[in-house]
Amino acid sequence: MKFHIEIDCTPEEVRRLIGLPDMASLHDLYQARVKEMMEKGITPDIVDSLIKSWSPVGQNGLDMFRSFMTSFGDGAKGSADNDGSKPAKS
């Protein structure tokens, strides 16, 4: 036996129905701060501190991700250099 139930409601109504908190004011505050930072000009230090604070495992996770992306980029560069049209250098 199968039931098909279709509910027509907005995302806000669903959030209230299942008891999720209203995050609109927090979202507005976040947007205001990002806009303020954009107007002042973003420096690499600001980006680095933001990424560190957003990273779930802190600096160690960020370093691991950075090393992974570096090794991935080096591998992609190596495969692009050796696309089969010329022999690989030994």
N, CA, C and O atoms as CSV, one atom per row, in Angstrom:
chain,resi,resn,atom,element,x,y,z
A,1,MET,N,N,0.839,-1.159,0.000
A,1,MET,CA,C,0.000,0.000,0.000
A,1,MET,C,C,0.900,1.244,0.000
A,1,MET,O,O,1.862,1.336,0.762
A,2,LYS,N,N,0.570,2.163,-0.847
A,2,LYS,CA,C,1.340,3.397,-0.937
A,2,LYS,C,C,0.425,4.590,-0.688
A,2,LYS,O,O,-0.730,4.625,-1.112
A,3,PHE,N,N,0.987,5.556,0.011
A,3,PHE,CA,C,0.298,6.820,0.225
A,3,PHE,C,C,1.129,7.920,-0.391
A,3,PHE,O,O,2.354,7.931,-0.270
A,4,HIS,N,N,0.477,8.822,-1.034
A,4,HIS,CA,C,1.157,10.000,-1.583
A,4,HIS,C,C,0.500,11.221,-0.958
A,4,HIS,O,O,-0.676,11.498,-1.193
A,5,ILE,N,N,1.272,11.945,-0.160
A,5,ILE,CA,C,0.760,13.141,0.504
A,5,ILE,C,C,1.532,14.338,-0.017
A,5,ILE,O,O,2.762,14.351,0.006
A,6,GLU,N,N,0.820,15.324,-0.478
A,6,GLU,CA,C,1.454,16.544,-0.961
A,6,GLU,C,C,1.048,17.697,-0.053
A,6,GLU,O,O,-0.138,17.951,0.156
A,7,ILE,N,N,2.039,18.384,0.477
A,7,ILE,CA,C,1.792,19.509,1.378
A,7,ILE,C,C,2.311,20.767,0.714
A,7,ILE,O,O,3.471,20.833,0.307
A,8,ASP,N,N,1.464,21.749,0.609
A,8,ASP,CA,C,1.835,23.012,-0.019
A,8,ASP,C,C,2.024,24.063,1.076
A,8,ASP,O,O,1.054,24.583,1.626
A,9,CYS,N,N,3.298,24.370,1.386
A,9,CYS,CA,C,3.579,25.395,2.383
A,9,CYS,C,C,4.943,26.019,2.088
A,9,CYS,O,O,5.753,25.468,1.341
A,10,THR,N,N,5.162,27.142,2.675
A,10,THR,CA,C,6.419,27.863,2.462
A,10,THR,C,C,7.506,27.278,3.363
A,10,THR,O,O,7.193,26.592,4.336
A,11,PRO,N,N,8.778,27.539,3.052
A,11,PRO,CA,C,9.855,27.083,3.934
A,11,PRO,C,C,9.713,27.611,5.365
A,11,PRO,O,O,10.035,26.905,6.321
A,12,GLU,N,N,9.237,28.835,5.513
A,12,GLU,CA,C,9.041,29.408,6.854
A,12,GLU,C,C,7.994,28.616,7.624
A,12,GLU,O,O,8.166,28.370,8.818
A,13,GLU,N,N,6.928,28.219,6.973
A,13,GLU,CA,C,5.887,27.432,7.636
A,13,GLU,C,C,6.420,26.059,8.064
A,13,GLU,O,O,6.071,25.562,9.135
A,14,VAL,N,N,7.254,25.457,7.234
A,14,VAL,CA,C,7.840,24.166,7.586
A,14,VAL,C,C,8.757,24.310,8.793
A,14,VAL,O,O,8.721,23.481,9.702
A,15,ARG,N,N,9.579,25.358,8.810
A,15,ARG,CA,C,10.471,25.591,9.956
A,15,ARG,C,C,9.668,25.723,11.252
A,15,ARG,O,O,10.039,25.143,12.272
A,16,ARG,N,N,8.577,26.476,11.215
A,16,ARG,CA,C,7.747,26.629,12.409
A,16,ARG,C,C,7.068,25.317,12.786
A,16,ARG,O,O,6.944,25.003,13.970
A,17,LEU,N,N,6.626,24.550,11.790
A,17,LEU,CA,C,5.931,23.292,12.041
A,17,LEU,C,C,6.819,22.283,12.758
A,17,LEU,O,O,6.365,21.607,13.682
A,18,ILE,N,N,8.097,22.173,12.339
A,18,ILE,CA,C,8.971,21.182,12.964
A,18,ILE,C,C,9.810,21.766,14.104
A,18,ILE,O,O,10.626,21.066,14.704
A,19,GLY,N,N,9.605,23.043,14.395
A,19,GLY,CA,C,10.225,23.632,15.580
A,19,GLY,C,C,11.633,24.160,15.396
A,19,GLY,O,O,12.353,24.318,16.381
A,20,LEU,N,N,12.050,24.438,14.176
A,20,LEU,CA,C,13.373,25.015,13.962
A,20,LEU,C,C,13.352,26.497,14.324
A,20,LEU,O,O,12.332,27.163,14.143
A,21,PRO,N,N,14.460,27.018,14.830
A,21,PRO,CA,C,14.485,28.430,15.224
A,21,PRO,C,C,14.470,29.352,14.014
A,21,PRO,O,O,14.896,28.979,12.921
A,22,ASP,N,N,13.974,30.553,14.232
A,22,ASP,CA,C,13.963,31.573,13.186
A,22,ASP,C,C,15.337,32.217,13.147
A,22,ASP,O,O,15.735,32.895,14.094
A,23,MET,N,N,16.058,32.010,12.063
A,23,MET,CA,C,17.430,32.502,11.936
A,23,MET,C,C,17.509,33.770,11.075
A,23,MET,O,O,18.604,34.191,10.703
A,24,ALA,N,N,16.385,34.371,10.761
A,24,ALA,CA,C,16.369,35.534,9.879
A,24,ALA,C,C,17.179,36.701,10.447
A,24,ALA,O,O,17.917,37.357,9.712
A,25,SER,N,N,17.047,36.963,11.741
A,25,SER,CA,C,17.781,38.100,12.323
A,25,SER,C,C,19.287,37.830,12.318
A,25,SER,O,O,20.074,38.745,12.074
A,26,LEU,N,N,19.694,36.595,12.582
A,26,LEU,CA,C,21.107,36.240,12.529
A,26,LEU,C,C,21.637,36.347,11.102
A,26,LEU,O,O,22.752,36.817,10.877
A,27,HIS,N,N,20.828,35.909,10.144
A,27,HIS,CA,C,21.219,36.004,8.735
A,27,HIS,C,C,21.386,37.463,8.315
A,27,HIS,O,O,22.332,37.807,7.607
A,28,ASP,N,N,20.466,38.314,8.752
A,28,ASP,CA,C,20.560,39.744,8.426
A,28,ASP,C,C,21.822,40.365,9.030
A,28,ASP,O,O,22.495,41.161,8.375
A,29,LEU,N,N,22.143,40.002,10.278
A,29,LEU,CA,C,23.354,40.499,10.935
A,29,LEU,C,C,24.598,40.040,10.178
A,29,LEU,O,O,25.516,40.828,9.951
A,30,TYR,N,N,24.627,38.772,9.790
A,30,TYR,CA,C,25.765,38.230,9.038
A,30,TYR,C,C,25.929,38.975,7.714
A,30,TYR,O,O,27.043,39.353,7.352
A,31,GLN,N,N,24.836,39.188,6.994
A,31,GLN,CA,C,24.907,39.915,5.723
A,31,GLN,C,C,25.417,41.332,5.930
A,31,GLN,O,O,26.203,41.824,5.121
A,32,ALA,N,N,24.990,41.991,6.987
A,32,ALA,CA,C,25.441,43.357,7.258
A,32,ALA,C,C,26.945,43.390,7.518
A,32,ALA,O,O,27.642,44.287,7.043
A,33,ARG,N,N,27.443,42.406,8.276
A,33,ARG,CA,C,28.886,42.374,8.561
A,33,ARG,C,C,29.701,42.062,7.311
A,33,ARG,O,O,30.762,42.650,7.100
A,34,VAL,N,N,29.223,41.158,6.497
A,34,VAL,CA,C,29.935,40.843,5.252
A,34,VAL,C,C,29.944,42.067,4.339
A,34,VAL,O,O,30.963,42.373,3.719
A,35,LYS,N,N,28.821,42.761,4.254
A,35,LYS,CA,C,28.749,43.972,3.426
A,35,LYS,C,C,29.720,45.036,3.940
A,35,LYS,O,O,30.395,45.701,3.154
A,36,GLU,N,N,29.785,45.192,5.271
A,36,GLU,CA,C,30.703,46.158,5.881
A,36,GLU,C,C,32.156,45.810,5.550
A,36,GLU,O,O,32.952,46.691,5.226
A,37,MET,N,N,32.496,44.516,5.633
A,37,MET,CA,C,33.858,44.088,5.312
A,37,MET,C,C,34.166,44.328,3.836
A,37,MET,O,O,35.282,44.717,3.493
A,38,MET,N,N,33.195,44.103,2.971
A,38,MET,CA,C,33.403,44.313,1.537
A,38,MET,C,C,33.637,45.794,1.238
A,38,MET,O,O,34.460,46.138,0.390
A,39,GLU,N,N,32.914,46.663,1.935
A,39,GLU,CA,C,33.083,48.098,1.722
A,39,GLU,C,C,34.445,48.583,2.212
A,39,GLU,O,O,35.052,49.456,1.591
A,40,LYS,N,N,34.929,48.023,3.323
A,40,LYS,CA,C,36.227,48.410,3.859
A,40,LYS,C,C,37.369,47.835,3.047
A,40,LYS,O,O,38.463,48.399,3.025
A,41,GLY,N,N,37.130,46.740,2.392
A,41,GLY,CA,C,38.173,46.065,1.635
A,41,GLY,C,C,38.664,44.851,2.407
A,41,GLY,O,O,39.036,44.950,3.577
A,42,ILE,N,N,38.659,43.727,1.749
A,42,ILE,CA,C,39.065,42.482,2.396
A,42,ILE,C,C,40.557,42.271,2.172
A,42,ILE,O,O,41.048,42.362,1.047
A,43,THR,N,N,41.258,41.991,3.245
A,43,THR,CA,C,42.679,41.689,3.160
A,43,THR,C,C,42.876,40.182,3.322
A,43,THR,O,O,41.991,39.503,3.843
A,44,PRO,N,N,44.007,39.653,2.890
A,44,PRO,CA,C,44.257,38.218,3.072
A,44,PRO,C,C,44.201,37.781,4.536
A,44,PRO,O,O,43.820,36.647,4.825
A,45,ASP,N,N,44.573,38.662,5.456
A,45,ASP,CA,C,44.511,38.325,6.881
A,45,ASP,C,C,43.069,38.084,7.327
A,45,ASP,O,O,42.799,37.168,8.104
A,46,ILE,N,N,42.158,38.900,6.838
A,46,ILE,CA,C,40.752,38.748,7.204
A,46,ILE,C,C,40.218,37.428,6.656
A,46,ILE,O,O,39.520,36.698,7.360
A,47,VAL,N,N,40.544,37.124,5.411
A,47,VAL,CA,C,40.081,35.872,4.804
A,47,VAL,C,C,40.640,34.681,5.577
A,47,VAL,O,O,39.917,33.722,5.846
A,48,ASP,N,N,41.907,34.737,5.931
A,48,ASP,CA,C,42.540,33.649,6.674
A,48,ASP,C,C,41.864,33.444,8.025
A,48,ASP,O,O,41.595,32.309,8.418
A,49,SER,N,N,41.590,34.526,8.735
A,49,SER,CA,C,40.941,34.391,10.048
A,49,SER,C,C,39.514,33.866,9.907
A,49,SER,O,O,39.061,33.084,10.743
A,50,LEU,N,N,38.805,34.282,8.864
A,50,LEU,CA,C,37.453,33.764,8.646
A,50,LEU,C,C,37.475,32.271,8.373
A,50,LEU,O,O,36.678,31.521,8.937
A,51,ILE,N,N,38.375,31.842,7.517
A,51,ILE,CA,C,38.458,30.420,7.185
A,51,ILE,C,C,38.828,29.605,8.410
A,51,ILE,O,O,38.291,28.518,8.622
A,52,LYS,N,N,39.743,30.125,9.218
A,52,LYS,CA,C,40.129,29.417,10.440
A,52,LYS,C,C,38.940,29.288,11.392
A,52,LYS,O,O,38.754,28.238,12.007
A,53,SER,N,N,38.145,30.329,11.517
A,53,SER,CA,C,37.007,30.272,12.432
A,53,SER,C,C,35.887,29.385,11.889
A,53,SER,O,O,35.133,28.805,12.670
A,54,TRP,N,N,35.766,29.269,10.561
A,54,TRP,CA,C,34.721,28.434,9.976
A,54,TRP,C,C,35.128,26.973,9.906
A,54,TRP,O,O,34.266,26.098,9.821
A,55,SER,N,N,36.411,26.695,9.938
A,55,SER,CA,C,36.900,25.329,9.797
A,55,SER,C,C,36.495,24.505,11.013
A,55,SER,O,O,36.779,24.902,12.143
A,56,PRO,N,N,35.832,23.353,10.802
A,56,PRO,CA,C,35.345,22.581,11.943
A,56,PRO,C,C,36.453,21.954,12.783
A,56,PRO,O,O,36.230,21.672,13.960
A,57,VAL,N,N,37.629,21.728,12.226
A,57,VAL,CA,C,38.714,21.095,12.991
A,57,VAL,C,C,39.874,22.046,13.214
A,57,VAL,O,O,40.964,21.616,13.590
A,58,GLY,N,N,39.656,23.317,12.989
A,58,GLY,CA,C,40.668,24.317,13.282
A,58,GLY,C,C,41.818,24.336,12.294
A,58,GLY,O,O,41.678,23.951,11.133
A,59,GLN,N,N,42.949,24.792,12.783
A,59,GLN,CA,C,44.126,24.995,11.937
A,59,GLN,C,C,44.638,23.692,11.339
A,59,GLN,O,O,45.080,23.680,10.190
A,60,ASN,N,N,44.590,22.589,12.094
A,60,ASN,CA,C,45.081,21.305,11.567
A,60,ASN,C,C,44.290,20.875,10.343
A,60,ASN,O,O,44.864,20.415,9.357
A,61,GLY,N,N,42.982,21.023,10.405
A,61,GLY,CA,C,42.140,20.664,9.258
A,61,GLY,C,C,42.421,21.558,8.061
A,61,GLY,O,O,42.438,21.099,6.919
A,62,LEU,N,N,42.641,22.837,8.334
A,62,LEU,CA,C,42.946,23.778,7.262
A,62,LEU,C,C,44.275,23.437,6.594
A,62,LEU,O,O,44.388,23.480,5.369
A,63,ASP,N,N,45.281,23.098,7.401
A,63,ASP,CA,C,46.580,22.706,6.842
A,63,ASP,C,C,46.476,21.425,6.030
A,63,ASP,O,O,47.094,21.306,4.973
A,64,MET,N,N,45.692,20.461,6.522
A,64,MET,CA,C,45.515,19.209,5.802
A,64,MET,C,C,44.814,19.461,4.460
A,64,MET,O,O,45.211,18.902,3.438
A,65,PHE,N,N,43.772,20.303,4.466
A,65,PHE,CA,C,43.061,20.624,3.236
A,65,PHE,C,C,43.984,21.348,2.261
A,65,PHE,O,O,43.967,21.063,1.063
A,66,ARG,N,N,44.785,22.280,2.764
A,66,ARG,CA,C,45.711,23.022,1.918
A,66,ARG,C,C,46.734,22.089,1.271
A,66,ARG,O,O,47.026,22.221,0.083
A,67,SER,N,N,47.286,21.135,2.055
A,67,SER,CA,C,48.258,20.196,1.492
A,67,SER,C,C,47.607,19.265,0.474
A,67,SER,O,O,48.214,18.914,-0.537
A,68,PHE,N,N,46.368,18.870,0.750
A,68,PHE,CA,C,45.640,18.035,-0.206
A,68,PHE,C,C,45.439,18.768,-1.521
A,68,PHE,O,O,45.684,18.206,-2.588
A,69,MET,N,N,44.996,20.016,-1.453
A,69,MET,CA,C,44.749,20.787,-2.670
A,69,MET,C,C,46.050,21.057,-3.422
A,69,MET,O,O,46.060,21.070,-4.653
A,70,THR,N,N,47.140,21.271,-2.699
A,70,THR,CA,C,48.435,21.484,-3.343
A,70,THR,C,C,48.883,20.228,-4.065
A,70,THR,O,O,49.327,20.301,-5.211
A,71,SER,N,N,48.774,19.082,-3.419
A,71,SER,CA,C,49.182,17.833,-4.062
A,71,SER,C,C,48.256,17.498,-5.225
A,71,SER,O,O,48.702,16.954,-6.235
A,72,PHE,N,N,46.967,17.818,-5.092
A,72,PHE,CA,C,46.031,17.594,-6.184
A,72,PHE,C,C,46.386,18.475,-7.378
A,72,PHE,O,O,46.357,18.021,-8.522
A,73,GLY,N,N,46.719,19.727,-7.109
A,73,GLY,CA,C,47.113,20.649,-8.181
A,73,GLY,C,C,48.394,20.218,-8.857
A,73,GLY,O,O,48.519,20.319,-10.078
A,74,ASP,N,N,49.360,19.732,-8.068
A,74,ASP,CA,C,50.615,19.253,-8.642
A,74,ASP,C,C,50.371,18.021,-9.510
A,74,ASP,O,O,50.985,17.875,-10.567
A,75,GLY,N,N,49.480,17.136,-9.070
A,75,GLY,CA,C,49.161,15.936,-9.845
A,75,GLY,C,C,48.464,16.282,-11.143
A,75,GLY,O,O,48.746,15.682,-12.179
A,76,ALA,N,N,47.552,17.248,-11.098
A,76,ALA,CA,C,46.847,17.660,-12.304
A,76,ALA,C,C,47.808,18.332,-13.276
A,76,ALA,O,O,47.692,18.157,-14.489
A,77,LYS,N,N,48.754,19.096,-12.747
A,77,LYS,CA,C,49.742,19.759,-13.598
A,77,LYS,C,C,50.629,18.716,-14.264
A,77,LYS,O,O,50.953,18.835,-15.445
A,78,GLY,N,N,51.022,17.691,-13.505
A,78,GLY,CA,C,51.868,16.632,-14.060
A,78,GLY,C,C,51.159,15.851,-15.149
A,78,GLY,O,O,51.775,15.493,-16.152
A,79,SER,N,N,49.858,15.578,-14.966
A,79,SER,CA,C,49.135,14.823,-15.979
A,79,SER,C,C,48.876,15.683,-17.203
A,79,SER,O,O,48.791,15.157,-18.313
A,80,ALA,N,N,48.747,17.001,-17.028
A,80,ALA,CA,C,48.561,17.888,-18.174
A,80,ALA,C,C,49.856,18.000,-18.974
A,80,ALA,O,O,49.830,18.129,-20.198
A,81,ASP,N,N,50.997,17.951,-18.267
A,81,ASP,CA,C,52.280,18.007,-18.953
A,81,ASP,C,C,52.512,16.740,-19.767
A,81,ASP,O,O,53.144,16.782,-20.822
A,82,ASN,N,N,52.009,15.631,-19.283
A,82,ASN,CA,C,52.203,14.357,-19.958
A,82,ASN,C,C,50.858,13.867,-20.477
A,82,ASN,O,O,50.283,12.929,-19.925
A,83,ASP,N,N,50.354,14.496,-21.537
A,83,ASP,CA,C,49.036,14.153,-22.073
A,83,ASP,C,C,49.087,13.035,-23.098
A,83,ASP,O,O,48.080,12.758,-23.750
A,84,GLY,N,N,50.216,12.395,-23.256
A,84,GLY,CA,C,50.337,11.290,-24.188
A,84,GLY,C,C,50.860,11.693,-25.541
A,84,GLY,O,O,51.197,10.825,-26.346
A,85,SER,N,N,50.941,12.974,-25.822
A,85,SER,CA,C,51.411,13.409,-27.134
A,85,SER,C,C,52.928,13.388,-27.222
A,85,SER,O,O,53.486,13.328,-28.318
A,86,LYS,N,N,53.600,13.436,-26.075
A,86,LYS,CA,C,55.053,13.348,-26.080
A,86,LYS,C,C,55.479,12.408,-24.964
A,86,LYS,O,O,54.777,12.295,-23.959
A,87,PRO,N,N,56.583,11.748,-25.110
A,87,PRO,CA,C,56.995,10.792,-24.087
A,87,PRO,C,C,57.323,11.486,-22.765
A,87,PRO,O,O,57.779,12.629,-22.718
A,88,ALA,N,N,57.065,10.733,-21.694
A,88,ALA,CA,C,57.364,11.265,-20.362
A,88,ALA,C,C,58.858,11.306,-20.137
A,88,ALA,O,O,59.593,10.437,-20.606
A,89,LYS,N,N,59.306,12.328,-19.411
A,89,LYS,CA,C,60.730,12.456,-19.111
A,89,LYS,C,C,61.066,11.574,-17.928
A,89,LYS,O,O,60.293,11.487,-16.974
A,90,SER,N,N,62.215,10.919,-17.984
A,90,SER,CA,C,62.623,10.037,-16.890
A,90,SER,C,C,63.616,10.719,-15.997
A,90,SER,O,O,64.074,10.129,-15.019
